[in-house]
């Protein structure tokens, strides 16, 4: 059986349980008010936030890229998400608490690109000479840096909570590098 055949079989299993239980379908048009978090994570196949953090269907929007980094492209997507919410007439968190979680990890593939500033500079839309400051070899520093860069975006609601965590692929545990706090103090 090919990879896609296996996936299609698994999807039949999924659909039989999830939709028959009425878990997804009835709430679909109202799904967004249930969204409690936006998780920014790495594309690495070992670090799916749904697995690591037990995120359930409808609970969080997950944006993944190489490294789980805050890049101009990622910021553009956050803006588009906000616009979708406006058009749909719903507020993230349904008016309650809403969290941005930046999730990076040890042994990240982006570390293999650290010696290639010509590749990373356009990704971050910075000069090649500035790539070293992005600390792609050190996820703890990178998480803290990316939290700070989102805090600097005035268009994001000040009351949203933000945190930065690093997943250790060796232990399976996440380490809270930046504890949850509002994006900006009131
Ligand atoms: Zn990674």
Boltz pocket constraint, residues with backbone or C-beta under 6 A from the ligand:
constraints:
  - pocket:
      binder: B
      contacts: [[A, 42], [A, 43], [A, 44], [A, 65], [A, 66], [A, 67], [A, 68], [A, 105], [A, 107], [A, 108], [A, 109], [A, 110]]
      max_distance: 6.0
